């Protein structure tokens, strides 16, 4: 991994220095780099790309916001092991005396990045005996945590996206998804830094994503959620291919399923020849070929597994080199969160700040940095005796990103499922009284629809398990 492309160094509103490290959630190097950066820089503030719900899901905190004492015991010994996972070392680790050089990769705004060519060893910080125990510290949310039910479309979209990632969760041995975020909190507590959760409530993000989605886009996710393939920007999968994908997956016909996925990729490439011939396009083609072969054969060699890991890293790098790949990503997921993360980091207190964010956010944070308004009040941690965080007021341009979508969309999100349920029950009661055969037919149709949905979920899990088993049992 090229470290020079993963750490931005920018100035905050308070005159501090923010070191923003871009991580890859399944990379074996991310956890090591996060630990070494925080232990080397000894920041006053650490900002993690999480909200309370995701932090709670990762067992980082309890419901009151206190760090999980089972994961972060008092005066824990310094270690490079997080959540019982072994993190590898890197040949040029970050150190406290790292020098900065001008960056050439991101031009707006001007930034500096780490040059580790002269570094030979890491500098670690043992927990101080005078530091407060982890149980007296709190994980403070920068933004209000007030998201509600996001609606059917965003919920299914999030599930489909998670299905793609879970299918390759065993690509790297001994690497836990989210381990680098855990490492950020762990190292921050070690150096007695204030820990901020700098992301918006995940349910609010899904709510705001809802108006950008359509049922047609949801259908386009079916081949991706089943096969983990990536198509060209703005490509729409033909319905005939979607039907074939469903049919062959229901029958567990792996050969024909792979052939259909291959047709989709070829059709996507033909629709965007300019993109396909570019470096990001070739990177996606390599990834697609490896995934399709893996699903077809149900096996992979160790060399093939390494090639798949390299392809995954290249796909994530392609997001920085080809912004058009993000055109299909809802703004609520990408652009809005870039602004919110940048706002949290730029207004953070302290002379030295370390922020741990997904690598895909680096370019967006750099782009938004100079145009960010100053918060009416800088971020300030609440006292340890307070059970809740008091959120200072935001600039209006930021506040609009913390509001749920329109009342009409919220009616759709809540009203349509309720009305559909009421109408289904009401229709069944009417048919029961008037015609038993029609009632039985109606019940059969409803059961078929529900059963088809459940079967599709099972087949997604079958494909995921097929990929995971192949990755776990890779042979020479």
BASE-858956 format. One record per residue (C-alpha): residue in one letter; residue number from 1; y negated, z negated, x negated. Coordinates in steps of 0.2 Angstrom, whole numbers. Each point is the difference from the previous one (the first is absolute). Example, Ala and Ser with C-alpha at 12.3 -4.5 7.8 and 13.67 -1.06 7.14 Angstrom:
# BASE-858956
+--------+-----+-------+-------+-------+
| residu | num | north |    up |  east |
+--------+-----+-------+-------+-------+
|      a |   1 |    22 |   -39 |   -62 |
|      s |   2 |   -17 |     3 |    -6 |
+--------+-----+-------+-------+-------+
***
This chain:
# BASE-858956
+--------+-----+-------+-------+-------+
| residu | num | north |    up |  east |
+--------+-----+-------+-------+-------+
|      x |   1 |     0 |     0 |     0 |
|      x |   2 |   -17 |     5 |    -7 |
|      x |   3 |   -10 |   -17 |     1 |
|      x |   4 |   -16 |     9 |    -3 |
|      x |   5 |     1 |     8 |    17 |
|      x |   6 |     4 |   -17 |     9 |
|      x |   7 |   -14 |   -12 |    -4 |
|      x |   8 |   -18 |     3 |     5 |
|      x |   9 |   -14 |   -11 |    -7 |
|      x |  10 |   -15 |    -1 |    11 |
|      x |  11 |   -15 |   -12 |     2 |
|      x |  12 |    -2 |   -11 |    16 |
|      x |  13 |   -15 |    -4 |    10 |
|      x |  14 |    -1 |   -17 |    -9 |
|      x |  15 |     0 |     7 |   -17 |
|      x |  16 |    19 |    -4 |    -3 |
|      x |  17 |    13 |    12 |    -7 |
|      x |  18 |    13 |     6 |    12 |
|      x |  19 |    17 |     6 |    -8 |
|      x |  20 |     9 |    10 |    14 |
|      x |  21 |    18 |     4 |    -4 |
|      x |  22 |     9 |    13 |    10 |
|      x |  23 |    18 |    -4 |     3 |
|      x |  24 |    15 |     9 |     7 |
|      x |  25 |    10 |   -11 |    11 |
|      x |  26 |    17 |     6 |    -6 |
|      x |  27 |    -4 |     2 |   -19 |
|      x |  28 |     9 |   -11 |   -12 |
|      x |  29 |   -16 |    -1 |   -10 |
|      x |  30 |   -13 |    -6 |    13 |
|      x |  31 |     5 |   -18 |     0 |
|      x |  32 |     0 |    -1 |   -19 |
|      x |  33 |   -18 |     8 |    -1 |
|      x |  34 |    -7 |   -11 |    14 |
|      x |  35 |     7 |   -16 |    -9 |
|      x |  36 |    -7 |     5 |   -17 |
|      x |  37 |   -17 |     6 |     7 |
|      x |  38 |    -3 |   -17 |     9 |
|      x |  39 |     7 |   -11 |   -14 |
|      x |  40 |   -10 |    10 |   -13 |
|      x |  41 |   -17 |     1 |     9 |
|      x |  42 |     1 |   -18 |     8 |
|      x |  43 |   -10 |     5 |    15 |
|      x |  44 |   -11 |   -11 |    11 |
|      x |  45 |     6 |    10 |    16 |
|      x |  46 |    15 |    10 |     4 |
|      x |  47 |     0 |    11 |    15 |
|      x |  48 |    17 |     7 |     7 |
|      x |  49 |     2 |    15 |    12 |
|      x |  50 |     8 |   -11 |    13 |
|      x |  51 |    -5 |    -8 |    17 |
|      x |  52 |     7 |   -16 |     7 |
|      x |  53 |    14 |     8 |     9 |
|      x |  54 |     7 |     9 |   -14 |
|      x |  55 |    -3 |   -15 |   -12 |
|      x |  56 |    10 |   -10 |    12 |
|      x |  57 |    14 |    13 |     1 |
|      x |  58 |     1 |     0 |   -19 |
|      x |  59 |     2 |   -19 |     1 |
|      x |  60 |   -16 |    -2 |   -10 |
|      x |  61 |    -8 |   -13 |    11 |
|      x |  62 |     3 |   -11 |    15 |
|      x |  63 |    -9 |     1 |    17 |
|      x |  64 |   -15 |   -10 |    -6 |
|      x |  65 |    -3 |    11 |   -15 |
|      x |  66 |     7 |   -11 |   -13 |
|      x |  67 |    11 |     8 |   -14 |
|      x |  68 |    19 |    -2 |     3 |
|      x |  69 |     5 |   -15 |   -10 |
|      x |  70 |    18 |     7 |    -1 |
|      x |  71 |    -6 |    16 |    -8 |
|      x |  72 |   -15 |    -8 |   -10 |
|      x |  73 |     5 |   -18 |    -5 |
|      x |  74 |   -12 |   -11 |    -8 |
|      x |  75 |    -3 |     3 |   -19 |
|      x |  76 |    13 |    14 |     0 |
|      x |  77 |     5 |     5 |   -17 |
|      x |  78 |    -7 |    16 |    -6 |
|      x |  79 |    13 |    14 |     2 |
|      x |  80 |     1 |    19 |     3 |
|      x |  81 |    12 |    -2 |    14 |
|      x |  82 |    -6 |     2 |    17 |
|      x |  83 |    11 |    -4 |    16 |
|      x |  84 |    16 |     0 |   -11 |
|      x |  85 |    -4 |    18 |    -6 |
|      x |  86 |     0 |     5 |   -18 |
|      x |  87 |   -15 |    10 |    -5 |
|      x |  88 |     1 |    11 |   -15 |
|      x |  89 |   -13 |     0 |   -15 |
|      x |  90 |   -12 |    15 |    -4 |
|      x |  91 |    -2 |     6 |   -17 |
|      x |  92 |   -19 |    -2 |     0 |
|      x |  93 |    -4 |   -16 |    10 |
|      x |  94 |   -17 |    -5 |     6 |
|      x |  95 |    -8 |   -13 |   -10 |
|      x |  96 |   -16 |   -11 |     1 |
|      x |  97 |    -9 |     9 |   -13 |
|      x |  98 |     3 |    18 |     7 |
|      x |  99 |   -14 |    12 |    -3 |
|      x | 100 |    -7 |    11 |    13 |
|      x | 101 |    -3 |    19 |    -1 |
|      x | 102 |    -8 |    12 |    11 |
|      x | 103 |    11 |     8 |    13 |
|      x | 104 |     2 |    19 |     3 |
|      x | 105 |    11 |    -1 |    15 |
|      x | 106 |   -12 |    -6 |    13 |
|      x | 107 |   -18 |     6 |    -1 |
|      x | 108 |    -8 |    -8 |    14 |
|      x | 109 |    -6 |   -14 |    -3 |
|      x | 110 |     1 |    -1 |   -19 |
|      x | 111 |    13 |   -13 |    -4 |
|      x | 112 |     9 |    -6 |   -15 |
|      x | 113 |    19 |    -3 |    -2 |
|      x | 114 |    11 |    -9 |   -12 |
|      x | 115 |     5 |     7 |   -17 |
|      x | 116 |    16 |    -8 |    -6 |
|      x | 117 |     3 |    10 |   -15 |
|      x | 118 |    -4 |   -14 |   -12 |
|      x | 119 |     9 |   -14 |    10 |
|      x | 120 |    16 |    -7 |    -7 |
|      x | 121 |     4 |   -16 |     9 |
|      x | 122 |    -5 |    -8 |    16 |
|      x | 123 |   -10 |   -16 |     2 |
|      x | 124 |     6 |   -12 |    13 |
|      x | 125 |    -7 |   -16 |     7 |
|      x | 126 |    11 |   -15 |     4 |
|      x | 127 |    -5 |   -10 |    15 |
|      x | 128 |   -13 |   -14 |    -4 |
|      x | 129 |     5 |   -18 |     4 |
|      x | 130 |   -17 |    -2 |     7 |
|      x | 131 |     1 |    14 |    12 |
|      x | 132 |     2 |    -4 |    18 |
|      x | 133 |    18 |     2 |     6 |
|      x | 134 |     3 |    16 |    10 |
|      x | 135 |     2 |   -11 |    16 |
|      x | 136 |   -19 |    -4 |    -1 |
|      x | 137 |    -5 |    18 |    -1 |
|      x | 138 |    -2 |    12 |    14 |
|      x | 139 |     2 |    19 |     3 |
|      x | 140 |   -17 |     4 |     8 |
|      x | 141 |    -1 |    15 |    11 |
|      x | 142 |   -16 |    11 |    -3 |
|      x | 143 |     1 |     8 |    17 |
|      x | 144 |     3 |    -7 |    18 |
|      x | 145 |    19 |     0 |     4 |
|      x | 146 |    -2 |     5 |    19 |
|      x | 147 |    11 |    15 |     2 |
|      x | 148 |    10 |     3 |    17 |
|      x | 149 |    14 |    11 |     6 |
|      x | 150 |    -3 |    17 |    -8 |
|      x | 151 |     8 |    11 |    13 |
|      x | 152 |    16 |    10 |     0 |
|      x | 153 |    -6 |    15 |   -11 |
|      x | 154 |    -6 |   -11 |   -15 |
|      x | 155 |    15 |   -11 |     2 |
|      x | 156 |    13 |    14 |    -1 |
|      x | 157 |   -11 |     8 |   -14 |
|      x | 158 |     1 |   -15 |   -10 |
|      x | 159 |    19 |    -2 |     2 |
|      x | 160 |     3 |    18 |    -5 |
|      x | 161 |   -10 |    -2 |   -16 |
|      x | 162 |     9 |   -16 |    -4 |
|      x | 163 |    16 |     9 |     3 |
|      x | 164 |    -4 |    12 |   -14 |
|      x | 165 |    -5 |   -14 |   -12 |
|      x | 166 |    16 |   -10 |     4 |
|      x | 167 |    11 |    14 |    -4 |
|      x | 168 |    -5 |     0 |   -18 |
|      x | 169 |    -2 |   -19 |    -2 |
|      x | 170 |    14 |     0 |   -12 |
|      x | 171 |    -6 |    13 |   -11 |
|      x | 172 |    -5 |   -13 |   -13 |
|      x | 173 |    13 |   -14 |    -4 |
|      x | 174 |    -7 |   -17 |     1 |
|      x | 175 |   -17 |     5 |     8 |
|      x | 176 |    -5 |    -8 |    16 |
|      x | 177 |   -12 |     9 |    11 |
|      x | 178 |   -17 |    -9 |    -1 |
|      x | 179 |     5 |   -10 |   -16 |
|      x | 180 |   -16 |     5 |    -8 |
|      x | 181 |   -10 |    -8 |    14 |
|      x | 182 |    10 |   -16 |    -2 |
|      x | 183 |    -3 |     1 |   -19 |
|      x | 184 |   -19 |     2 |     3 |
|      x | 185 |     0 |   -16 |    10 |
|      x | 186 |    11 |    -9 |   -12 |
|      x | 187 |   -10 |     4 |   -15 |
|      x | 188 |   -16 |    -4 |     9 |
|      x | 189 |     6 |   -17 |     4 |
|      x | 190 |     5 |    -2 |   -18 |
|      x | 191 |   -18 |     3 |    -7 |
|      x | 192 |    -8 |   -10 |    14 |
|      x | 193 |    -8 |    15 |     8 |
|      x | 194 |    -6 |     1 |    18 |
|      x | 195 |    12 |    11 |    10 |
|      x | 196 |    -7 |    12 |    13 |
|      x | 197 |    10 |    11 |    12 |
|      x | 198 |   -11 |    15 |     1 |
|      x | 199 |     7 |    11 |    13 |
|      x | 200 |    -3 |     2 |    18 |
|      x | 201 |    13 |    -7 |    13 |
|      x | 202 |    15 |    12 |     0 |
|      x | 203 |     0 |     0 |    19 |
|      x | 204 |   -18 |     5 |     1 |
|      x | 205 |     3 |    14 |   -12 |
|      x | 206 |    14 |     6 |    11 |
|      x | 207 |   -11 |    -1 |    15 |
|      x | 208 |   -14 |    10 |    -8 |
|      x | 209 |    13 |    13 |    -5 |
|      x | 210 |     6 |     3 |    17 |
|      x | 211 |   -14 |    11 |     6 |
|      x | 212 |     3 |    11 |   -15 |
|      x | 213 |    18 |     3 |     5 |
|      x | 214 |     8 |    12 |    12 |
|      x | 215 |    18 |     2 |     7 |
|      x | 216 |     2 |    16 |   -10 |
|      x | 217 |    -4 |    -9 |   -16 |
|      x | 218 |    13 |   -12 |     5 |
|      x | 219 |    13 |    14 |     1 |
|      x | 220 |    -5 |     6 |   -17 |
|      x | 221 |     5 |   -17 |    -7 |
|      x | 222 |    18 |     2 |     6 |
|      x | 223 |     6 |    11 |   -15 |
|      x | 224 |   -10 |   -11 |   -12 |
|      x | 225 |     7 |   -16 |     6 |
|      x | 226 |    18 |     7 |     0 |
|      x | 227 |     0 |     9 |   -17 |
|      x | 228 |   -15 |    -7 |    -9 |
|      x | 229 |    -7 |    17 |    -3 |
|      x | 230 |   -19 |     4 |    -2 |
|      x | 231 |    -7 |    16 |     7 |
|      x | 232 |   -16 |     9 |    -5 |
|      x | 233 |   -17 |    -6 |     7 |
|      x | 234 |    -4 |     5 |    18 |
|      x | 235 |    18 |     7 |     3 |
|      x | 236 |     7 |    -1 |    17 |
|      x | 237 |    19 |    -1 |     1 |
|      x | 238 |     7 |    12 |    13 |
|      x | 239 |     9 |    -8 |    15 |
|      x | 240 |    16 |    10 |    -3 |
|      x | 241 |     1 |    -9 |   -17 |
|      x | 242 |    -3 |   -17 |     8 |
|      x | 243 |    13 |     3 |    13 |
|      x | 244 |    13 |     6 |   -14 |
|      x | 245 |    -5 |   -16 |   -10 |
|      x | 246 |     4 |   -11 |    14 |
|      x | 247 |    16 |     9 |     5 |
|      x | 248 |     8 |     0 |   -17 |
|      x | 249 |    -6 |   -18 |    -4 |
|      x | 250 |     8 |    -6 |    17 |
|      x | 251 |    17 |     9 |    -5 |
|      x | 252 |    -2 |    -7 |   -18 |
|      x | 253 |     2 |    18 |    -6 |
|      x | 254 |    -8 |    -3 |   -17 |
|      x | 255 |     2 |    18 |    -7 |
|      x | 256 |    -9 |     8 |    15 |
|      x | 257 |   -13 |   -14 |     0 |
|      x | 258 |    -3 |     4 |   -18 |
|      x | 259 |    -1 |    18 |     3 |
|      x | 260 |   -13 |    -2 |    14 |
|      x | 261 |   -10 |   -12 |   -10 |
|      x | 262 |     0 |    14 |   -14 |
|      x | 263 |    -6 |    13 |    13 |
|      x | 264 |   -14 |   -11 |     5 |
|      x | 265 |    -6 |    -2 |   -19 |
|      x | 266 |     2 |    19 |    -3 |
|      x | 267 |   -10 |     3 |    16 |
|      x | 268 |   -13 |   -12 |    -5 |
|      x | 269 |    -2 |     7 |   -18 |
|      x | 270 |    -1 |    18 |     8 |
|      x | 271 |   -14 |    -6 |    11 |
|      x | 272 |   -11 |    -7 |   -14 |
|      x | 273 |     4 |    11 |   -16 |
|      x | 274 |   -16 |    -6 |    -9 |
|      x | 275 |     5 |   -18 |     2 |
|      x | 276 |    18 |     3 |    -4 |
|      x | 277 |    -4 |     8 |   -17 |
|      x | 278 |   -12 |   -14 |    -5 |
|      x | 279 |     7 |   -15 |   -10 |
|      x | 280 |     0 |   -12 |    15 |
|      x | 281 |     9 |    13 |    10 |
|      x | 282 |    13 |     2 |   -14 |
|      x | 283 |     2 |   -18 |    -1 |
|      x | 284 |     4 |    -2 |    19 |
|      x | 285 |    12 |    15 |    -2 |
|      x | 286 |    10 |   -10 |   -13 |
|      x | 287 |     0 |   -16 |    10 |
|      x | 288 |     6 |    10 |    16 |
|      x | 289 |    14 |     9 |    -9 |
|      x | 290 |     7 |   -17 |    -7 |
|      x | 291 |    -1 |    -9 |    16 |
|      x | 292 |     8 |    15 |    10 |
|      x | 293 |    15 |     1 |   -13 |
|      x | 294 |     2 |   -19 |     1 |
|      x | 295 |     2 |     1 |    19 |
|      x | 296 |    11 |    15 |    -1 |
|      x | 297 |    12 |    -8 |   -13 |
|      x | 298 |    -2 |   -18 |     3 |
|      x | 299 |     1 |    -3 |   -19 |
|      x | 300 |   -11 |     1 |   -15 |
|      x | 301 |     1 |    -2 |   -19 |
|      x | 302 |    -9 |   -12 |   -11 |
|      x | 303 |   -10 |    15 |    -7 |
|      x | 304 |    -4 |     6 |    18 |
|      x | 305 |    -5 |   -18 |     5 |
|      x | 306 |   -12 |     0 |   -15 |
|      x | 307 |    -7 |    17 |     5 |
|      x | 308 |    -3 |    -6 |    18 |
|      x | 309 |    -9 |   -15 |    -7 |
|      x | 310 |   -11 |    11 |   -11 |
|      x | 311 |    -3 |    11 |    15 |
|      x | 312 |    -6 |   -15 |    11 |
|      x | 313 |   -12 |    -5 |   -14 |
|      x | 314 |    -6 |    18 |     0 |
|      x | 315 |    -2 |     1 |    19 |
|      x | 316 |   -11 |   -15 |    -1 |
|      x | 317 |   -10 |     7 |   -14 |
|      x | 318 |    -2 |    16 |     9 |
|      x | 319 |   -11 |    -9 |    14 |
|      x | 320 |   -13 |    -3 |   -14 |
|      x | 321 |     0 |    18 |    -5 |
|      x | 322 |     2 |     8 |    17 |
|      x | 323 |   -12 |    -9 |    13 |
|      x | 324 |     6 |    13 |    13 |
|      x | 325 |    16 |    -9 |     1 |
|      x | 326 |    -9 |   -14 |     8 |
|      x | 327 |    -7 |    11 |    14 |
|      x | 328 |    15 |    -3 |    11 |
|      x | 329 |    -2 |   -19 |    -3 |
|      x | 330 |   -10 |    -9 |    14 |
|      x | 331 |   -17 |    -6 |    -6 |
|      x | 332 |     5 |   -17 |     6 |
|      x | 333 |    13 |    -1 |   -14 |
|      x | 334 |    -9 |     8 |   -14 |
|      x | 335 |   -19 |     2 |     1 |
|      x | 336 |    -4 |   -15 |    10 |
|      x | 337 |    10 |   -12 |   -10 |
|      x | 338 |    -7 |     8 |   -16 |
|      x | 339 |   -17 |    -6 |     6 |
|      x | 340 |     6 |   -17 |     5 |
|      x | 341 |     9 |    -3 |   -16 |
|      x | 342 |   -15 |     6 |   -10 |
|      x | 343 |   -11 |   -11 |    10 |
|      x | 344 |    10 |   -16 |    -3 |
|      x | 345 |     1 |     4 |   -19 |
|      x | 346 |   -18 |     4 |    -2 |
|      x | 347 |    -6 |   -16 |     8 |
|      x | 348 |    12 |   -11 |    -8 |
|      x | 349 |    -6 |   -16 |    -9 |
|      x | 350 |     3 |    -4 |   -18 |
|      x | 351 |    -3 |     8 |   -17 |
|      x | 352 |    17 |     8 |    -1 |
|      x | 353 |    10 |     7 |    15 |
|      x | 354 |    17 |     8 |     0 |
|      x | 355 |     5 |    10 |    16 |
|      x | 356 |    17 |     6 |     3 |
|      x | 357 |     1 |    15 |    11 |
|      x | 358 |    11 |    15 |     4 |
|      x | 359 |    -3 |    14 |   -13 |
|      x | 360 |    -4 |    12 |    14 |
|      x | 361 |   -16 |   -10 |     4 |
|      x | 362 |    -7 |     1 |   -18 |
|      x | 363 |    -9 |    17 |     3 |
|      x | 364 |    -7 |    -5 |    17 |
|      x | 365 |    -6 |   -17 |    -7 |
|      x | 366 |    -9 |     9 |   -14 |
|      x | 367 |    -7 |    13 |    12 |
|      x | 368 |    -7 |   -14 |    12 |
|      x | 369 |    -6 |   -12 |   -13 |
|      x | 370 |   -18 |     5 |    -3 |
|      x | 371 |    -4 |     3 |    19 |
|      x | 372 |     7 |   -17 |     5 |
|      x | 373 |   -13 |   -12 |     9 |
|      x | 374 |    -3 |   -17 |    -7 |
|      x | 375 |     8 |   -13 |    11 |
|      x | 376 |   -12 |   -11 |     9 |
|      x | 377 |     8 |   -15 |   -10 |
|      x | 378 |    12 |     2 |   -15 |
|      x | 379 |    18 |    -5 |     3 |
|      x | 380 |     1 |   -19 |    -2 |
|      x | 381 |    16 |   -10 |     0 |
|      x | 382 |     1 |   -14 |    13 |
|      x | 383 |     3 |   -18 |    -5 |
|      x | 384 |    18 |    -5 |    -2 |
|      x | 385 |    -2 |   -12 |    14 |
|      x | 386 |    -3 |    14 |    13 |
|      x | 387 |    15 |     7 |     9 |
|      x | 388 |    -9 |    17 |     4 |
|      x | 389 |   -11 |    12 |    -9 |
|      x | 390 |   -17 |     2 |     6 |
|      x | 391 |    -4 |    19 |    -2 |
|      x | 392 |   -18 |     3 |    -5 |
|      x | 393 |    -9 |    14 |    10 |
|      x | 394 |     3 |    18 |    -5 |
|      x | 395 |   -12 |    15 |    -1 |
|      x | 396 |     1 |    10 |    16 |
|      x | 397 |     8 |    15 |    -8 |
|      x | 398 |    15 |   -11 |    -6 |
|      x | 399 |     0 |    -9 |    17 |
|      x | 400 |     4 |    16 |     9 |
|      x | 401 |    16 |     1 |   -10 |
|      x | 402 |     6 |   -17 |     7 |
|      x | 403 |    -1 |     4 |    18 |
|      x | 404 |    14 |     6 |    11 |
|      x | 405 |     0 |    18 |     7 |
|      x | 406 |    -8 |     4 |    16 |
|      x | 407 |     4 |    -8 |    17 |
|      x | 408 |     8 |    16 |     6 |
|      x | 409 |    12 |     0 |   -15 |
|      x | 410 |     4 |   -18 |     3 |
|      x | 411 |     4 |     4 |    18 |
|      x | 412 |    12 |    13 |    -6 |
|      x | 413 |     8 |   -11 |   -13 |
|      x | 414 |     3 |   -14 |    13 |
|      x | 415 |    -1 |     8 |    17 |
|      x | 416 |    11 |    15 |    -2 |
|      x | 417 |    15 |   -10 |    -6 |
|      x | 418 |    -3 |   -13 |    14 |
|      x | 419 |    -2 |    14 |    13 |
|      x | 420 |    15 |     9 |    -6 |
|      x | 421 |    11 |   -15 |     2 |
|      x | 422 |    -7 |    -4 |    17 |
|      x | 423 |     2 |    18 |     6 |
|      x | 424 |    18 |     0 |    -7 |
|      x | 425 |     5 |   -16 |     9 |
|      x | 426 |    -9 |     5 |    16 |
|      x | 427 |     8 |    17 |     1 |
|      x | 428 |    17 |    -7 |    -3 |
|      x | 429 |    -3 |   -12 |    15 |
|      x | 430 |    -5 |    14 |    11 |
|      x | 431 |    15 |    11 |    -4 |
|      x | 432 |    12 |   -15 |     2 |
|      x | 433 |    -6 |    -1 |    18 |
|      x | 434 |    -1 |    18 |     4 |
|      x | 435 |    14 |     9 |    -9 |
|      x | 436 |    14 |    -8 |   -11 |
|      x | 437 |     4 |    16 |    -9 |
|      x | 438 |   -18 |     3 |    -5 |
|      x | 439 |    -1 |   -17 |    -6 |
|      x | 440 |    16 |     2 |   -11 |
|      x | 441 |    -7 |    16 |    -7 |
|      x | 442 |   -17 |    -8 |    -3 |
|      x | 443 |     8 |   -15 |    -9 |
|      x | 444 |    11 |    12 |   -10 |
|      x | 445 |   -15 |    10 |    -6 |
|      x | 446 |   -10 |   -16 |    -5 |
|      x | 447 |    16 |    -6 |    -9 |
|      x | 448 |     1 |    16 |    -9 |
|      x | 449 |   -18 |     0 |    -6 |
|      x | 450 |     2 |   -18 |    -6 |
|      x | 451 |    17 |     4 |    -8 |
|      x | 452 |    -7 |    15 |    -9 |
|      x | 453 |   -14 |   -10 |    -8 |
|      x | 454 |    12 |   -14 |    -5 |
|      x | 455 |    12 |    13 |    -7 |
|      x | 456 |   -14 |     8 |   -10 |
|      x | 457 |    -4 |   -17 |    -8 |
|      x | 458 |    18 |    -2 |    -5 |
|      x | 459 |     0 |    17 |    -8 |
|      x | 460 |   -15 |    -3 |   -10 |
|      x | 461 |     8 |   -16 |    -6 |
|      x | 462 |    16 |    10 |    -4 |
|      x | 463 |   -10 |    12 |   -11 |
|      x | 464 |    -9 |   -14 |    -8 |
|      x | 465 |    16 |    -9 |    -4 |
|      x | 466 |     8 |    16 |    -6 |
|      x | 467 |   -15 |     2 |   -13 |
|      x | 468 |     0 |   -18 |    -4 |
|      x | 469 |    19 |     0 |    -4 |
|      x | 470 |    -1 |    15 |   -11 |
|      x | 471 |   -14 |    -8 |   -10 |
|      x | 472 |     9 |   -16 |    -2 |
|      x | 473 |    16 |     8 |    -5 |
|      x | 474 |    -8 |    14 |   -12 |
|      x | 475 |    13 |     6 |   -12 |
|      x | 476 |    -2 |     8 |   -18 |
+--------+-----+-------+-------+-------+
***
